[in-house]
Amino acid sequence: MGRLMAIDYGRKRCGVAVTDPLRICANGLPTVRSCDLMEFIKEYTAKESVDAFVVGEPKDLQGHPSESMRYITPFVTRLKKEFPDKEVIMFDERFTSAIAHQAMIDGGFKKKDRQEKGRADEMAAVLILTSYLESRQNSLNLQTRNNC
């Protein structure tokens, strides 16, 4: 079983996270400049087995795609073209940046550390991947209960 890779795509920087090979937990990778992301993914997947990509899908409070989708959509299209054998999953990323900032405050990060631009992006990618893993587990638990 290969890893899952989550991407919190931004205009300047992207947060990236991956699961362990058993897909139990998510770990952040270094933040990558958007213009370097595809090369980073190619290098990473050459070394590690990745089965699917989970890309954060920004939505507004009503659940509609946010304006940032206009620059995320071309990236997703290219990702599918570059990796046709891998699934690309769009996953709701609402509030992940706010939750990441709050987690840093709760974790005792100093203000200077919280202002480091890539740290929140990395944490947002971890949150996207963790939420995705939890949603899959909840779905499996529900299916198991319905089959009894």
C-alpha positions as a Markdown table, in Angstrom:
| # | Residue | x | y | z |
|---|---|---|---|---|
| 1 | Met | 0.0 | 0.0 | 0.0 |
| 2 | Gly | 1.4 | 3.4 | -1.0 |
| 3 | Arg | 1.2 | 6.7 | 0.9 |
| 4 | Leu | -1.4 | 9.4 | 0.4 |
| 5 | Met | -0.1 | 12.9 | -0.3 |
| 6 | Ala | -2.1 | 16.0 | 0.7 |
| 7 | Ile | -1.5 | 19.4 | -0.9 |
| 8 | Asp | -2.7 | 22.8 | 0.5 |
| 9 | Tyr | -2.2 | 24.7 | -2.8 |
| 10 | Gly | -1.5 | 28.4 | -2.6 |
| 11 | Arg | -0.5 | 31.0 | -5.1 |
| 12 | Lys | 3.0 | 31.4 | -3.6 |
| 13 | Arg | 3.5 | 28.4 | -1.3 |
| 14 | Cys | 2.1 | 25.0 | -0.9 |
| 15 | Gly | 1.8 | 22.9 | 2.2 |
| 16 | Val | 2.5 | 19.2 | 1.7 |
| 17 | Ala | 1.8 | 16.2 | 4.0 |
| 18 | Val | 2.0 | 12.5 | 3.5 |
| 19 | Thr | 0.8 | 9.5 | 5.4 |
| 20 | Asp | 3.0 | 6.7 | 6.7 |
| 21 | Pro | 2.9 | 3.6 | 4.4 |
| 22 | Leu | 0.1 | 2.1 | 6.5 |
| 23 | Arg | -1.9 | 5.3 | 6.2 |
| 24 | Ile | -2.3 | 5.7 | 9.9 |
| 25 | Cys | -1.0 | 9.2 | 10.5 |
| 26 | Ala | -0.1 | 12.3 | 8.5 |
| 27 | Asn | 3.2 | 14.1 | 8.6 |
| 28 | Gly | 4.2 | 17.4 | 7.2 |
| 29 | Leu | 6.9 | 17.9 | 4.6 |
| 30 | Pro | 8.7 | 21.1 | 3.9 |
| 31 | Thr | 6.7 | 23.9 | 2.4 |
| 32 | Val | 7.3 | 24.2 | -1.3 |
| 33 | Arg | 7.0 | 27.2 | -3.6 |
| 34 | Ser | 4.1 | 26.8 | -6.0 |
| 35 | Cys | 6.3 | 27.1 | -9.0 |
| 36 | Asp | 8.5 | 24.2 | -7.7 |
| 37 | Leu | 5.7 | 21.9 | -6.5 |
| 38 | Met | 5.3 | 19.6 | -9.6 |
| 39 | Glu | 9.1 | 18.9 | -9.6 |
| 40 | Phe | 9.0 | 18.3 | -5.8 |
| 41 | Ile | 6.1 | 15.8 | -6.3 |
| 42 | Lys | 8.0 | 14.0 | -9.1 |
| 43 | Glu | 11.1 | 13.7 | -7.0 |
| 44 | Tyr | 9.2 | 12.5 | -3.9 |
| 45 | Thr | 7.2 | 9.9 | -5.9 |
| 46 | Ala | 10.4 | 8.6 | -7.5 |
| 47 | Lys | 11.6 | 7.7 | -4.0 |
| 48 | Glu | 8.4 | 6.8 | -2.2 |
| 49 | Ser | 5.2 | 5.0 | -3.3 |
| 50 | Val | 2.2 | 7.4 | -3.4 |
| 51 | Asp | -1.1 | 6.0 | -4.4 |
| 52 | Ala | -3.2 | 9.2 | -4.4 |
| 53 | Phe | -3.2 | 12.9 | -4.0 |
| 54 | Val | -5.6 | 14.7 | -1.7 |
| 55 | Val | -5.9 | 18.4 | -2.7 |
| 56 | Gly | -7.5 | 20.9 | -0.5 |
| 57 | Glu | -10.7 | 22.3 | -2.0 |
| 58 | Pro | -11.4 | 25.8 | -0.7 |
| 59 | Lys | -15.1 | 26.5 | -0.2 |
| 60 | Asp | -17.1 | 29.4 | 1.1 |
| 61 | Leu | -19.5 | 29.1 | 4.1 |
| 62 | Gln | -22.3 | 28.0 | 1.8 |
| 63 | Gly | -20.2 | 25.1 | 0.5 |
| 64 | His | -19.6 | 26.6 | -3.0 |
| 65 | Pro | -16.1 | 26.6 | -4.5 |
| 66 | Ser | -14.2 | 29.8 | -3.4 |
| 67 | Glu | -12.5 | 32.2 | -5.8 |
| 68 | Ser | -9.1 | 30.5 | -5.2 |
| 69 | Met | -10.3 | 27.5 | -7.3 |
| 70 | Arg | -9.4 | 29.5 | -10.4 |
| 71 | Tyr | -5.7 | 28.9 | -9.7 |
| 72 | Ile | -6.1 | 25.5 | -8.1 |
| 73 | Thr | -8.0 | 24.0 | -11.0 |
| 74 | Pro | -5.1 | 24.3 | -13.5 |
| 75 | Phe | -2.8 | 22.7 | -11.0 |
| 76 | Val | -5.2 | 19.8 | -10.5 |
| 77 | Thr | -5.5 | 19.4 | -14.3 |
| 78 | Arg | -1.7 | 19.3 | -14.6 |
| 79 | Leu | -1.4 | 16.9 | -11.7 |
| 80 | Lys | -3.8 | 14.4 | -13.3 |
| 81 | Lys | -1.9 | 14.7 | -16.6 |
| 82 | Glu | 1.5 | 14.1 | -15.0 |
| 83 | Phe | 0.2 | 11.2 | -12.8 |
| 84 | Pro | -2.6 | 9.5 | -14.8 |
| 85 | Asp | -2.3 | 6.3 | -12.8 |
| 86 | Lys | -2.9 | 8.1 | -9.5 |
| 87 | Glu | -6.2 | 9.2 | -8.0 |
| 88 | Val | -6.6 | 12.9 | -7.3 |
| 89 | Ile | -9.2 | 13.6 | -4.6 |
| 90 | Met | -10.5 | 17.0 | -3.8 |
| 91 | Phe | -11.3 | 17.4 | -0.1 |
| 92 | Asp | -12.9 | 20.3 | 1.7 |
| 93 | Glu | -10.3 | 22.5 | 3.3 |
| 94 | Arg | -12.6 | 25.1 | 5.0 |
| 95 | Phe | -11.1 | 26.5 | 8.1 |
| 96 | Thr | -7.8 | 24.5 | 7.9 |
| 97 | Ser | -5.7 | 27.7 | 7.9 |
| 98 | Ala | -7.5 | 29.2 | 10.9 |
| 99 | Ile | -7.3 | 25.8 | 12.7 |
| 100 | Ala | -3.6 | 25.6 | 11.9 |
| 101 | His | -3.0 | 29.1 | 13.4 |
| 102 | Gln | -5.0 | 28.2 | 16.5 |
| 103 | Ala | -3.1 | 25.0 | 16.9 |
| 104 | Met | 0.2 | 26.9 | 16.8 |
| 105 | Ile | -1.1 | 29.2 | 19.5 |
| 106 | Asp | -2.3 | 26.3 | 21.6 |
| 107 | Gly | 1.0 | 24.5 | 21.0 |
| 108 | Gly | 2.9 | 27.4 | 22.5 |
| 109 | Phe | 4.6 | 28.6 | 19.3 |
| 110 | Lys | 6.1 | 32.1 | 19.8 |
| 111 | Lys | 4.6 | 34.9 | 17.7 |
| 112 | Lys | 7.8 | 35.0 | 15.6 |
| 113 | Asp | 7.5 | 31.2 | 14.9 |
| 114 | Arg | 3.8 | 31.6 | 14.0 |
| 115 | Gln | 4.7 | 34.3 | 11.5 |
| 116 | Glu | 7.0 | 32.0 | 9.6 |
| 117 | Lys | 5.2 | 31.8 | 6.3 |
| 118 | Gly | 5.4 | 28.1 | 5.5 |
| 119 | Arg | 4.6 | 26.7 | 9.0 |
| 120 | Ala | 0.8 | 27.3 | 8.7 |
| 121 | Asp | 0.8 | 25.9 | 5.2 |
| 122 | Glu | 2.5 | 22.7 | 6.3 |
| 123 | Met | 0.1 | 22.4 | 9.3 |
| 124 | Ala | -2.9 | 23.0 | 7.0 |
| 125 | Ala | -1.8 | 20.1 | 4.7 |
| 126 | Val | -1.5 | 17.9 | 7.7 |
| 127 | Leu | -5.0 | 18.9 | 8.8 |
| 128 | Ile | -6.4 | 18.2 | 5.3 |
| 129 | Leu | -4.9 | 14.8 | 5.3 |
| 130 | Thr | -5.9 | 13.9 | 8.8 |
| 131 | Ser | -9.5 | 15.0 | 8.2 |
| 132 | Tyr | -9.5 | 12.9 | 5.0 |
| 133 | Leu | -8.3 | 9.9 | 6.9 |
| 134 | Glu | -10.8 | 10.4 | 9.6 |
| 135 | Ser | -13.7 | 10.8 | 7.1 |
| 136 | Arg | -12.7 | 7.5 | 5.4 |
| 137 | Gln | -12.5 | 5.7 | 8.8 |
| 138 | Asn | -16.0 | 7.1 | 9.7 |
| 139 | Ser | -17.3 | 6.0 | 6.4 |
| 140 | Leu | -16.0 | 2.5 | 6.9 |
| 141 | Asn | -17.4 | 2.3 | 10.5 |
| 142 | Leu | -20.8 | 3.4 | 9.2 |
| 143 | Gln | -20.7 | 0.7 | 6.4 |
| 144 | Thr | -19.7 | -1.9 | 9.0 |
| 145 | Arg | -22.7 | -1.0 | 11.3 |
| 146 | Asn | -25.1 | -1.0 | 8.4 |
| 147 | Asn | -24.0 | -4.5 | 7.3 |
| 148 | Cys | -24.6 | -6.1 | 10.7 |
